[in-house]
Structures are given as structure tokens and as C-alpha cells.
Amino acid sequence: MRFVIQRVLSAQVTVEEKITGRINHGYLVLIGISQTDTEQIADKMVKKLIGLRIFEDADGKTNLDIKTVSGSLLLVSQFTLYADCKKGNRPSFTLAGAPDKAKTLYEYIIDSCKKEIPVVEQGIFGAEMKVSLTNDGPFTVILDSEEILSK
């Protein structure tokens, strides 16, 4: 499982010219799900996401988590995070989770986040989405379950 987390001042997702999710101050999280991911892996990834201390404190140090700053989440599924570009110039997506399984895990992640964060918005799984954001920093962090679970 991979999360690309962007600290944002604002972000939104549009599908067919309709806004499906919009937040201010918080994280835009692009979520990639692989063939081998499980709810247990999702639980660890969500715990790490919620606990990340990447907001600035009064001294300008990245020391505060999303709960402390009353931030919001915008969660967007993105199978292309599992693009394999080793051969040729056209990526392969065979490492990405099957759509049914990935959708179930994506919805599980959304539900898990809603238990922790009051404002959780989302894109639409499998839809052609337009994502726009105002990055804060910019500050972008990548969480990969292979790295997190190996520690």
C-alpha cells in the first residue's frame, strides 16, 4: 500500500464537472493499493498517516499532527502509484490490486479515517478525476507499507 501525502491549504476532486470532495487545511492523500494488501496493512498505514507530525508548531518546527491542527483529509484512489516502469516506456500496472479488492480496501481506509478525523472527503473510485490543490510548503511525504512494516 502506498500513500502520497501532500500537506495542503486546500484541495478538491472533480468528477464530470461536479466537486466530489473539497477540503481546506489538511492532507490530500493519493492511495495506491497492491495485490497483497490487507485490512491489517491498511490499519497500520492509517495509524501512521494520522500520527505524522508534519504541521508546524509555534516555533516553525514540523511537530504537530493532523488532529492537533484540526486538519481535514481528502482521500483519492490512484492505482498508478503501482506503475512498473522497469521495461520499456509504457508502464505496467500488474502490481496494482484488482479493482474489487482495491475498492473494498479504499472504502475501509475512508471509514477508518472517519473514526479519527471529523472531516474526511473523497474522490470516486475508478472515476476519471480532476484533482487540484494548493500545496502548503510544498510538503509531500510518501508512505510505503513495505518500508513501514519492515521496521
DSSP file (Angstrom, degrees, kcal/mol; ACC not computed):
  #  RESIDUE AA STRUCTURE BP1 BP2  ACC     N-H-->O    O-->H-N    N-H-->O    O-->H-N    TCO  KAPPA ALPHA  PHI   PSI    X-CA   Y-CA   Z-CA
    1    1 A M              0   0    0      0, 0.0   144,-3.1     0, 0.0     2,-0.4   0.000 360.0 360.0 360.0 139.6    0.0    0.0    0.0
    2    2 A R  E     -AB  32 144A   0     30,-2.7    30,-3.2   142,-0.2     2,-0.5  -0.991 360.0-170.1-130.5 134.7    1.3    3.4   -0.8
    3    3 A F  E     -AB  31 143A   0    140,-2.7   140,-3.0    -2,-0.4     2,-0.7  -0.991   7.2-162.4-119.5 125.6    0.1    6.8    0.4
    4    4 A V  E     -AB  30 142A   0     26,-2.5    26,-2.6    -2,-0.5     2,-0.6  -0.948  19.4-163.8-103.8 113.4    1.4   10.0   -1.2
    5    5 A I  E     -AB  29 141A   0    136,-3.4   136,-2.7    -2,-0.7     2,-0.5  -0.865  10.1-173.5-107.6 121.5    0.5   12.7    1.4
    6    6 A Q  E     -AB  28 140A   0     22,-2.7    22,-2.4    -2,-0.6     2,-0.5  -0.963  22.1-136.0-116.0 122.9    0.5   16.3    0.4
    7    7 A R  E     -A   27   0A   0    132,-2.7   129,-3.4    -2,-0.5   132,-0.5  -0.657  38.0-173.7 -74.6 125.1    0.1   19.0    3.1
    8    8 A V  E     -AB  26 135A   0     18,-3.0    18,-2.1    -2,-0.5   127,-0.2  -0.873  45.0-153.2-127.9 153.4   -2.4   21.4    1.6
    9    9 A L  E    S-     0   0A   0    125,-3.0    16,-1.7     1,-0.4     2,-0.3   0.729  95.2 -11.8 -84.4 -30.6   -4.0   24.7    2.2
   10   10 A S  E     +AB  24 134A   0    124,-1.0   124,-2.8    14,-0.3    -1,-0.4  -0.965  66.4 175.1-162.9 155.9   -6.9   23.5    0.0
   11   11 A A  E     -AB  23 133A   0     12,-2.1    12,-2.7    -2,-0.3     2,-0.3  -0.976   3.3-176.4-160.8 152.9   -7.7   20.7   -2.3
   12   12 A Q  E     -AB  22 132A   0    120,-2.6   120,-2.6    -2,-0.3     2,-0.4  -0.995  16.3-144.5-152.7 156.3  -10.6   19.3   -4.3
   13   13 A V  E     -AB  21 131A   0      8,-2.6     7,-2.5    -2,-0.3     8,-1.3  -0.978  16.1-165.9-121.3 134.2  -11.6   16.5   -6.6
   14   14 A T  E     -AB  19 130A   0    116,-2.6   116,-2.5    -2,-0.4     2,-0.4  -0.973   5.9-173.4-122.7 135.0  -14.0   16.9   -9.5
   15   15 A V  E >  S-AB  18 129A   0      3,-2.9     3,-1.7    -2,-0.4   114,-0.1  -0.994  78.6 -13.6-127.5 123.5  -15.7   14.2  -11.5
   16   16 A E  T 3  S-     0   0    0    112,-0.5    -1,-0.1    -2,-0.4     3,-0.1   0.906 129.5 -54.2  49.5  47.9  -17.7   15.1  -14.6
   17   17 A E  T 3  S+     0   0    0      1,-0.2     2,-0.5    -3,-0.1    -1,-0.3   0.602 117.0 113.2  65.3  15.3  -17.6   18.8  -13.6
   18   18 A K  E <  S-A   15   0A   0     -3,-1.7    -3,-2.9     0, 0.0     2,-0.5  -0.973  70.1-124.8-117.3 130.1  -19.1   18.0  -10.1
   19   19 A I  E     +A   14   0A   0     -2,-0.5    -5,-0.3    -5,-0.2     3,-0.1  -0.593  29.3 176.1 -72.9 122.4  -17.0   18.5   -7.0
   20   20 A T  E     +     0   0A   0     -7,-2.5   102,-0.5    -2,-0.5     2,-0.3   0.620  68.2  12.2-101.5 -17.5  -17.0   15.2   -5.1
   21   21 A G  E     +A   13   0A   0     -8,-1.3    -8,-2.6   100,-0.2    -1,-0.3  -0.949  61.4 173.1-160.2 139.1  -14.6   16.3   -2.3
   22   22 A R  E     +A   12   0A   0     -2,-0.3     2,-0.3   -10,-0.2   -10,-0.2  -0.979   5.6 171.7-150.5 134.5  -13.2   19.5   -1.0
   23   23 A I  E     -A   11   0A   0    -12,-2.7   -12,-2.1    -2,-0.3     2,-0.2  -0.935  19.1-150.0-135.3 161.5  -11.1   20.4    2.0
   24   24 A N  E    S+A   10   0A   0     -2,-0.3    48,-0.5     1,-0.3   -14,-0.3  -0.571  74.5   6.1-107.8-176.9   -9.1   23.3    3.4
   25   25 A H  E    S+     0   0A   0    -16,-1.7    47,-1.9    -2,-0.2    -1,-0.3   0.531 104.7  65.2   4.4 107.9   -6.1   22.9    5.6
   26   26 A G  E    S-Ac   8  72A   0    -18,-2.1   -18,-3.0    45,-0.3     2,-0.4  -0.963  84.4 -38.6 165.2-143.8   -5.1   19.2    5.8
   27   27 A Y  E     -Ac   7  73A   0     45,-2.5    47,-2.4    -2,-0.3     2,-0.6  -0.959  26.0-154.9-121.2 133.8   -3.8   16.4    3.7
   28   28 A L  E     -Ac   6  74A   0    -22,-2.4   -22,-2.7    -2,-0.4     2,-0.5  -0.946  27.0-164.5 -93.1 123.4   -4.6   15.3    0.1
   29   29 A V  E     -Ac   5  75A   0     45,-3.1    47,-2.9    -2,-0.6     2,-0.5  -0.949  13.4-159.0-120.5 116.2   -3.7   11.6    0.2
   30   30 A L  E     -Ac   4  76A   0    -26,-2.6   -26,-2.5    -2,-0.5     2,-0.5  -0.818  19.5-155.3 -88.3 127.8   -3.3    9.6   -3.0
   31   31 A I  E     -Ac   3  77A   0     45,-3.1    47,-3.4    -2,-0.5     2,-0.5  -0.924  14.2-173.6-118.3 120.2   -3.8    6.0   -2.2
   32   32 A G  E     -A    2   0A   0    -30,-3.2   -30,-2.7    -2,-0.5     2,-0.5  -0.938   8.0-162.3-109.8 132.8   -2.4    3.0   -4.1
   33   33 A I        -     0   0    0     -2,-0.5    64,-3.3   -32,-0.2     2,-0.1  -0.952   6.1-154.5-118.9 131.1   -3.4   -0.5   -3.2
   34   34 A S  B >   -E   96   0B   0     -2,-0.5     3,-1.0    62,-0.3    62,-0.2  -0.390  33.1 -99.5 -97.5 176.4   -1.5   -3.6   -4.3
   35   35 A Q  T 3  S+     0   0    0     60,-1.5    61,-0.1     1,-0.2    63,-0.1   0.786 120.2  47.6 -63.1 -29.5   -2.5   -7.2   -4.9
   36   36 A T  T 3  S+     0   0    0     59,-0.2    -1,-0.2     2,-0.0    60,-0.1   0.386  83.0 120.6 -99.2   3.7   -1.1   -8.2   -1.5
   37   37 A D    <   -     0   0    0     -3,-1.0     2,-0.3     4,-0.1    68,-0.1  -0.343  37.3-177.0 -74.1 152.1   -2.6   -5.5    0.8
   38   38 A T     >  -     0   0    0      1,-0.1     4,-2.3    -2,-0.0     5,-0.1  -0.818  43.8 -98.2-136.8 172.4   -5.0   -6.3    3.6
   39   39 A E  H  > S+     0   0    0     -2,-0.3     4,-2.7     2,-0.2     5,-0.2   0.855 122.7  57.5 -62.9 -35.1   -7.1   -4.6    6.3
   40   40 A Q  H  > S+     0   0    0      2,-0.2     4,-1.6     1,-0.2    -1,-0.2   0.902 107.9  45.9 -63.6 -40.6   -4.3   -5.1    8.8
   41   41 A I  H  > S+     0   0    0      2,-0.2     4,-2.3     1,-0.2    -2,-0.2   0.920 111.6  52.4 -66.4 -43.3   -1.8   -3.3    6.5
   42   42 A A  H  X S+     0   0    0     -4,-2.3     4,-2.8     1,-0.2     5,-0.2   0.903 105.8  54.8 -58.7 -41.8   -4.4   -0.5    6.0
   43   43 A D  H  X S+     0   0    0     -4,-2.7     4,-2.2     1,-0.2    -1,-0.2   0.916 110.1  45.7 -58.5 -43.8   -4.8   -0.2    9.8
   44   44 A K  H  X S+     0   0    0     -4,-1.6     4,-2.1     2,-0.2    -1,-0.2   0.883 113.4  49.6 -67.9 -38.1   -1.0    0.4   10.2
   45   45 A M  H  X S+     0   0    0     -4,-2.3     4,-2.6     2,-0.2    -2,-0.2   0.909 111.5  47.9 -67.9 -41.9   -0.9    2.8    7.3
   46   46 A V  H  X S+     0   0    0     -4,-2.8     4,-2.8     2,-0.2     5,-0.3   0.914 110.4  52.6 -65.2 -42.2   -3.9    4.9    8.6
   47   47 A K  H  X S+     0   0    0     -4,-2.2     4,-1.8    -5,-0.2    -2,-0.2   0.922 112.2  45.3 -58.7 -44.2   -2.3    4.9   12.1
   48   48 A K  H  X S+     0   0    0     -4,-2.1     4,-1.1     2,-0.2    -2,-0.2   0.914 112.5  51.5 -65.8 -43.2    0.9    6.3   10.6
   49   49 A L  H >< S+     0   0    0     -4,-2.6     3,-0.7     1,-0.2    17,-0.3   0.941 112.7  44.4 -57.9 -50.7   -1.0    8.8    8.5
   50   50 A I  H 3< S+     0   0    0     -4,-2.8    16,-0.6     1,-0.2    17,-0.5   0.834 115.6  49.0 -66.1 -33.0   -2.9   10.2   11.4
   51   51 A G  H 3< S+     0   0    0     -4,-1.8    -1,-0.2    -5,-0.3    -2,-0.2   0.593  78.7 121.8 -85.2 -11.3    0.2   10.3   13.6
   52   52 A L    <<  -     0   0    0     -4,-1.1     2,-1.0    -3,-0.7    14,-0.5  -0.280  53.4-149.9 -56.4 131.0    2.5   12.1   11.2
   53   53 A R        +     0   0    0     12,-0.2    12,-0.3     1,-0.2    -1,-0.1  -0.733  50.0 129.1-104.6  83.7    3.8   15.2   12.7
   54   54 A I        +     0   0    0     -2,-1.0     2,-0.4    10,-0.7    -1,-0.2   0.193  41.1  95.7-124.6  15.0    4.3   17.4    9.6
   55   55 A F  E    S-F   64   0C   0      9,-2.3     9,-2.6    -3,-0.1     8,-1.9  -0.837  79.6-107.4-101.9 148.1    2.4   20.6   10.6
   56   56 A E  E     -F   62   0C   0     -2,-0.4     6,-0.2     6,-0.3     2,-0.1  -0.462  26.5-148.0 -78.0 142.2    4.4   23.5   12.1
   57   57 A D    >   -     0   0    0      4,-2.4     3,-2.1    -2,-0.2    -1,-0.1  -0.238  45.9 -77.4 -90.6-171.8    4.3   24.4   15.7
   58   58 A A  T 3  S+     0   0    0      1,-0.3    -2,-0.1     2,-0.1    -1,-0.0   0.734 133.1  53.7 -62.9 -22.6    4.7   27.9   17.2
   59   59 A D  T 3  S-     0   0    0      2,-0.2    -1,-0.3     0, 0.0     3,-0.1   0.360 119.6-108.1 -93.3   4.6    8.4   27.7   16.7
   60   60 A G  S <  S+     0   0    0     -3,-2.1     2,-0.3     1,-0.3    -2,-0.1   0.588  76.3 133.5  81.7  10.0    8.1   26.7   13.0
   61   61 A K        -     0   0    0      1,-0.0    -4,-2.4    -6,-0.0     2,-1.4  -0.738  68.1-113.4 -94.6 142.3    9.2   23.1   13.5
   62   62 A T  E    S+F   56   0C   0     -2,-0.3    -6,-0.3    -6,-0.2    -9,-0.1  -0.599  73.7 124.4 -74.5  97.2    7.2   20.3   12.0
   63   63 A N  E     +     0   0C   0     -8,-1.9     2,-0.4    -2,-1.4    -1,-0.2   0.361  40.8  87.0-139.3  -0.8    6.0   18.9   15.2
   64   64 A L  E     -F   55   0C   0     -9,-2.6    -9,-2.3    -3,-0.2   -10,-0.7  -0.867  59.4-141.3-115.9 143.1    2.1   18.7   15.1
   65   65 A D     >  -     0   0    0     -2,-0.4     4,-1.4   -12,-0.3   -12,-0.2  -0.406  34.9 -97.6 -93.0 175.1   -0.2   16.0   13.7
   66   66 A I  T  4>S+     0   0    0    -16,-0.6     5,-2.8   -14,-0.5     4,-0.2   0.820 121.1  53.1 -65.5 -33.8   -3.4   16.5   11.8
   67   67 A K  T >45S+     0   0    0    -17,-0.5     3,-1.5     3,-0.2    -1,-0.2   0.921 105.3  54.5 -66.4 -42.9   -5.6   16.1   14.8
   68   68 A T  T 345S+     0   0    0      1,-0.3    -1,-0.2     2,-0.1    -2,-0.2   0.838 113.6  41.1 -60.8 -34.9   -3.8   18.7   16.8
   69   69 A V  T 3<5S-     0   0    0     -4,-1.4    -1,-0.3   -44,-0.0    -2,-0.2   0.322 110.4-119.8 -96.9   8.4   -4.3   21.3   14.0
   70   70 A S  T < 5 +     0   0    0     -3,-1.5    -3,-0.2    -4,-0.2    -2,-0.1   0.895  54.3 171.2  54.2  43.4   -7.9   20.2   13.3
   71   71 A G      < -     0   0    0     -5,-2.8    48,-0.4    -6,-0.1   -45,-0.3  -0.320  24.9-132.3 -81.4 166.5   -7.0   19.3    9.7
   72   72 A S  E     -c   26   0A   0    -47,-1.9   -45,-2.5   -48,-0.5     2,-0.4  -0.718  10.5-132.7-114.8 164.5   -9.1   17.6    7.1
   73   73 A L  E     -cd  27 120A   0     46,-2.3    48,-3.2    -2,-0.2     2,-0.5  -0.957  10.5-168.7-120.9 139.2   -8.4   14.7    4.8
   74   74 A L  E     -cd  28 121A   0    -47,-2.4   -45,-3.1    -2,-0.4     2,-0.5  -0.966  18.2-162.9-121.9 111.6   -9.1   14.3    1.1
   75   75 A L  E     +cd  29 122A   0     46,-2.4    48,-2.0    -2,-0.5     2,-0.4  -0.843  10.0 179.9-104.2 125.9   -8.6   10.6    0.1
   76   76 A V  E     -c   30   0A   0    -47,-2.9   -45,-3.1    -2,-0.5     2,-0.2  -0.986  24.1-132.1-130.6 123.1   -8.2    9.7   -3.6
   77   77 A S  E     +c   31   0A   0     -2,-0.4     2,-0.2   -47,-0.2   -45,-0.2  -0.508  27.9 175.3 -72.0 140.7   -7.6    6.3   -5.0
   78   78 A Q    >   -     0   0    0    -47,-3.4     3,-1.8    -2,-0.2     4,-0.1  -0.677  17.7-178.0-152.3  91.7   -4.8    6.1   -7.5
   79   79 A F  G >  S+     0   0    0      1,-0.3     3,-2.1    -2,-0.2    -1,-0.1   0.730  77.2  78.6 -62.2 -21.7   -3.8    2.7   -8.9
   80   80 A T  G >  S+     0   0    0      1,-0.3     3,-1.6     2,-0.2    -1,-0.3   0.607  71.1  81.1 -67.7  -8.9   -1.0    4.4  -10.9
   81   81 A L  G <  S+     0   0    0     -3,-1.8    -1,-0.3     1,-0.3    -2,-0.1   0.665  90.7  55.1 -66.9 -13.7    1.1    4.5   -7.7
   82   82 A Y  G <  S+     0   0    0     -3,-2.1    13,-0.5    -4,-0.1    14,-0.3  -0.027  77.6 143.4-106.6  29.1    1.9    0.9   -8.6
   83   83 A A    <   -     0   0    0     -3,-1.6     2,-0.7    12,-0.1    10,-0.2  -0.510  41.2-149.2 -67.2 132.2    3.2    1.6  -12.1
   84   84 A D  B     +G   92   0D   0      8,-3.0     8,-2.2    -2,-0.2     3,-0.2  -0.929  22.5 171.1-105.6 113.5    6.1   -0.6  -13.0
   85   85 A C        +     0   0    0     -2,-0.7    -1,-0.1     6,-0.2    -2,-0.0   0.094  42.8 109.3-110.8  20.6    8.3    1.3  -15.4
   86   86 A K  S    S+     0   0    0      1,-0.1     2,-0.5     6,-0.1    -1,-0.2   0.883  75.5  48.1 -66.8 -39.6   11.3   -1.2  -15.5
   87   87 A K  S    S-     0   0    0     -3,-0.2     3,-0.3     3,-0.1    -1,-0.1  -0.884 114.5 -33.3-109.9 131.2   10.7   -2.3  -19.1
   88   88 A G  S    S-     0   0    0     -2,-0.5     0, 0.0     1,-0.2     0, 0.0  -0.073  85.5 -69.3  63.2-161.3   10.1   -0.1  -22.0
   89   89 A N  S    S+     0   0    0      2,-0.1    -1,-0.2     1,-0.1    -4,-0.0   0.426 106.9  83.4-112.0  -2.9    8.3    3.3  -21.8
   90   90 A R  S    S-     0   0    0     -3,-0.3    -3,-0.1    -6,-0.0    -1,-0.1  -0.911  79.7-127.1-106.4 117.5    4.8    2.1  -21.2
   91   91 A P        -     0   0    0      0, 0.0     2,-0.4     0, 0.0    -6,-0.2  -0.227  13.8-141.2 -63.2 148.6    4.1    1.4  -17.5
   92   92 A S  B     -G   84   0D   0     -8,-2.2    -8,-3.0     1,-0.1     3,-0.2  -0.858   8.7-165.0-104.4 145.8    2.6   -1.9  -16.4
   93   93 A F    >   +     0   0    0     -2,-0.4     3,-1.1   -10,-0.2   -10,-0.1   0.013  51.3 119.1-119.5  27.2    0.0   -2.0  -13.6
   94   94 A T  T 3  S+     0   0    0      1,-0.3    -1,-0.1   -10,-0.1   -59,-0.1   0.695  71.9  59.9 -68.3 -18.1    0.1   -5.7  -12.8
   95   95 A L  T 3  S+     0   0    0    -13,-0.5   -60,-1.5    -3,-0.2    -1,-0.3   0.681  84.6  98.9 -82.2 -17.6    1.2   -4.9   -9.2
   96   96 A A  B <  S-E   34   0B   0     -3,-1.1   -62,-0.3   -14,-0.3   -17,-0.1  -0.372  85.5 -99.5 -69.2 148.5   -1.9   -2.8   -8.5
   97   97 A G        -     0   0    0    -64,-3.3   -62,-0.2     1,-0.1    -1,-0.1  -0.306  43.6 -91.9 -66.6 150.4   -4.7   -4.6   -6.7
   98   98 A A     >  -     0   0    0      1,-0.1     4,-3.1   -63,-0.1     5,-0.3  -0.358  42.6-112.4 -59.0 142.6   -7.7   -6.0   -8.6
   99   99 A P  H  > S+     0   0    0      0, 0.0     4,-2.7     0, 0.0     5,-0.2   0.848 113.0  49.4 -51.6 -44.4  -10.5   -3.3   -8.7
  100  100 A D  H  > S+     0   0    0      2,-0.2     4,-1.9     1,-0.2     5,-0.1   0.940 116.8  41.2 -63.4 -46.2  -13.0   -5.1   -6.5
  101  101 A K  H  > S+     0   0    0     -3,-0.2     4,-2.3     2,-0.2     5,-0.2   0.920 115.6  50.7 -66.2 -44.1  -10.4   -5.7   -3.8
  102  102 A A  H  X S+     0   0    0     -4,-3.1     4,-2.7     1,-0.2    -2,-0.2   0.901 109.4  50.6 -62.9 -41.4   -8.9   -2.3   -4.1
  103  103 A K  H  X S+     0   0    0     -4,-2.7     4,-2.5    -5,-0.3    -1,-0.2   0.914 109.5  51.0 -63.0 -42.5  -12.3   -0.6   -3.8
  104  104 A T  H  X S+     0   0    0     -4,-1.9     4,-1.9    -5,-0.2    -2,-0.2   0.923 113.7  44.2 -61.0 -45.0  -13.1   -2.5   -0.7
  105  105 A L  H  X S+     0   0    0     -4,-2.3     4,-2.5     2,-0.2    -2,-0.2   0.887 111.0  54.2 -68.3 -38.8   -9.8   -1.6    0.9
  106  106 A Y  H  X S+     0   0    0     -4,-2.7     4,-2.2     1,-0.2    -2,-0.2   0.932 110.8  46.2 -58.8 -46.7  -10.1    2.1   -0.2
  107  107 A E  H  X S+     0   0    0     -4,-2.5     4,-2.5     1,-0.2    -1,-0.2   0.857 110.4  54.0 -65.7 -34.9  -13.6    2.3    1.4
  108  108 A Y  H  X S+     0   0    0     -4,-1.9     4,-2.5    -5,-0.2    -2,-0.2   0.912 108.3  49.5 -63.1 -43.1  -12.2    0.6    4.6
  109  109 A I  H  X S+     0   0    0     -4,-2.5     4,-2.5     2,-0.2    -2,-0.2   0.918 110.3  50.7 -62.8 -43.9   -9.4    3.2    4.7
  110  110 A I  H  X S+     0   0    0     -4,-2.2     4,-2.2     1,-0.2    -2,-0.2   0.945 111.9  47.0 -58.6 -49.1  -12.0    6.0    4.4
  111  111 A D  H  X S+     0   0    0     -4,-2.5     4,-1.0     1,-0.2    -2,-0.2   0.894 111.8  51.0 -61.3 -40.7  -14.1    4.5    7.2
  112  112 A S  H >< S+     0   0    0     -4,-2.5     3,-0.5     1,-0.2     4,-0.4   0.903 110.6  48.5 -63.4 -41.9  -11.1    4.1    9.4
  113  113 A C  H >X S+     0   0    0     -4,-2.5     4,-2.9     1,-0.2     3,-1.5   0.875 104.6  59.5 -66.7 -36.9  -10.0    7.7    8.9
  114  114 A K  H 3< S+     0   0    0     -4,-2.2    -1,-0.2     1,-0.3    -2,-0.2   0.756  98.1  60.1 -64.7 -23.5  -13.6    9.0    9.6
  115  115 A K  T << S+     0   0    0     -4,-1.0    -1,-0.3    -3,-0.5    -2,-0.2   0.695 118.5  29.2 -72.7 -18.8  -13.3    7.3   13.1
  116  116 A E  T <4 S+     0   0    0     -3,-1.5    -2,-0.2    -4,-0.4    -1,-0.1   0.736 119.1  47.9-110.6 -33.3  -10.3    9.6   13.8
  117  117 A I     <  -     0   0    0     -4,-2.9    -1,-0.2     1,-0.1     3,-0.1  -0.950  65.6-145.3-121.7 128.8  -10.7   12.8   11.8
  118  118 A P  S    S+     0   0    0      0, 0.0     2,-0.7     0, 0.0    -1,-0.1   0.862  89.8  47.3 -62.7 -37.4  -14.0   14.8   11.7
  119  119 A V        +     0   0    0    -48,-0.4   -46,-2.3     2,-0.0     2,-0.5  -0.898  64.1 159.1-114.4 108.8  -13.7   16.0    8.1
  120  120 A V  E     +d   73   0A   0     -2,-0.7     2,-0.2   -48,-0.2   -46,-0.2  -0.974  11.6 178.8-128.6 115.5  -12.8   13.2    5.5
  121  121 A E  E     -d   74   0A   0    -48,-3.2   -46,-2.4    -2,-0.5     2,-0.3  -0.632   7.9-167.0-108.4 169.6  -13.7   13.8    1.9
  122  122 A Q  E     -d   75   0A   0   -102,-0.5   -46,-0.2   -48,-0.2  -109,-0.1  -0.977  21.0-122.8-153.9 163.7  -13.0   11.5   -1.1
  123  123 A G        -     0   0    0    -48,-2.0     2,-0.5    -2,-0.3   -48,-0.1  -0.181  47.1 -91.3 -87.9-167.6  -12.8   11.0   -4.8
  124  124 A I    >   -     0   0    0    -47,-0.1     3,-2.1    -2,-0.1     5,-0.0  -0.960  41.8-114.7-114.4 120.5  -14.8    8.4   -6.6
  125  125 A F  T 3  S+     0   0    0     -2,-0.5     3,-0.1     1,-0.3   -47,-0.0  -0.261  95.9   3.8 -55.9 129.7  -13.1    5.0   -7.0
  126  126 A G  T 3  S+     0   0    0      1,-0.3    -1,-0.3   -49,-0.1     2,-0.1   0.370 100.7 126.4  79.6  -4.4  -12.3    4.2  -10.7
  127  127 A A  S <  S-     0   0    0     -3,-2.1     2,-0.9     1,-0.1    -1,-0.3  -0.432  73.1-104.8 -84.2 159.7  -13.6    7.5  -12.0
  128  128 A E        -     0   0    0     -2,-0.1  -112,-0.5    -3,-0.1     2,-0.3  -0.772  54.3-170.8 -79.0 108.6  -11.8   10.0  -14.2
  129  129 A M  E     -B   15   0A   0     -2,-0.9     2,-0.5  -114,-0.1  -114,-0.2  -0.791  26.9-149.6-111.9 147.8  -11.0   12.6  -11.6
  130  130 A K  E     -B   14   0A   0   -116,-2.5  -116,-2.6    -2,-0.3     2,-0.5  -0.977  21.1-166.7-109.9 121.4   -9.5   16.1  -11.8
  131  131 A V  E     +B   13   0A   0     -2,-0.5     2,-0.4  -118,-0.2  -118,-0.2  -0.932   8.4 178.1-114.1 128.9   -7.6   16.9   -8.6
  132  132 A S  E     +B   12   0A   0   -120,-2.6  -120,-2.6    -2,-0.5     2,-0.3  -0.962   6.6 166.1-128.5 150.1   -6.5   20.4   -7.8
  133  133 A L  E     -B   11   0A   0     -2,-0.4     2,-0.6  -122,-0.2  -122,-0.2  -0.993  38.4-134.5-155.8 157.1   -4.6   21.6   -4.7
  134  134 A T  E     -B   10   0A   0   -124,-2.8  -125,-3.0    -2,-0.3  -124,-1.0  -0.949  38.1-142.2-113.2 105.0   -2.7   24.4   -3.2
  135  135 A N  E     -B    8   0A   0     -2,-0.6     2,-0.8  -127,-0.2  -127,-0.3  -0.416   4.0-137.7 -71.1 140.4    0.3   22.7   -1.6
  136  136 A D  E    S-     0   0A   0   -129,-3.4  -129,-0.2     3,-0.2     3,-0.1  -0.857  79.6 -18.7-102.7 101.0    1.5   24.0    1.7
  137  137 A G  E    S-     0   0A   0     -2,-0.8     2,-0.1     1,-0.3    -1,-0.1  -0.581 101.2 -90.1 137.7 -75.2    5.2   24.1    1.7
  138  138 A P  E    S+     0   0A   0      0, 0.0     2,-0.4     0, 0.0    -1,-0.3   0.545  75.9 169.8 -66.9 148.6    5.3   22.3   -0.6
  139  139 A F  E     +     0   0A   0   -132,-0.5  -132,-2.7    -2,-0.1     2,-0.4  -0.937   1.9 167.8-137.6 109.9    5.4   19.3    1.8
  140  140 A T  E     -B    6   0A   0     -2,-0.4     2,-0.4  -134,-0.2  -134,-0.2  -0.988   9.0-175.4-129.8 133.4    5.0   15.9    0.4
  141  141 A V  E     -B    5   0A   0   -136,-2.7  -136,-3.4    -2,-0.4     2,-0.5  -0.977  13.0-148.9-128.2 140.3    5.6   12.5    2.2
  142  142 A I  E     -B    4   0A   0     -2,-0.4     2,-0.5  -138,-0.2  -138,-0.2  -0.945   8.5-165.9-111.4 124.8    5.4    9.0    0.7
  143  143 A L  E     -B    3   0A   0   -140,-3.0  -140,-2.7    -2,-0.5     2,-0.5  -0.942   5.4-174.4-106.4 127.8    4.4    6.1    2.9
  144  144 A D  E >>  -B    2   0A   0     -2,-0.5     4,-2.3  -142,-0.2     3,-1.1  -0.988  22.7-144.2-122.5 123.1    5.0    2.6    1.6
  145  145 A S  H 3> S+     0   0    0   -144,-3.1     4,-2.8    -2,-0.5     5,-0.3   0.807  99.4  62.7 -58.6 -30.5    3.8   -0.3    3.6
  146  146 A E  H 3> S+     0   0    0   -145,-0.3     4,-0.6     1,-0.2    -1,-0.3   0.883 110.8  38.7 -62.4 -37.0    6.8   -2.4    2.6
  147  147 A E  H <4 S+     0   0    0     -3,-1.1     4,-0.3     2,-0.2    -2,-0.2   0.896 118.1  47.8 -78.0 -41.9    9.0    0.1    4.4
  148  148 A I  H >< S+     0   0    0     -4,-2.3     3,-0.9     1,-0.2    -2,-0.2   0.897 114.2  45.4 -68.4 -40.8    6.7    0.8    7.3
  149  149 A L  H 3< S+     0   0    0     -4,-2.8    -1,-0.2     1,-0.2    -2,-0.2   0.664 102.6  65.8 -78.8 -15.2    6.1   -2.9    8.1
  150  150 A S  T 3<        0   0    0     -4,-0.6    -1,-0.2    -5,-0.3    -2,-0.2   0.533 360.0 360.0 -83.2  -5.2    9.7   -3.9    7.7
  151  151 A K    <         0   0    0     -3,-0.9    -1,-0.2    -4,-0.3    -2,-0.1   0.446 360.0 360.0 -95.7 360.0   10.7   -1.9   10.8
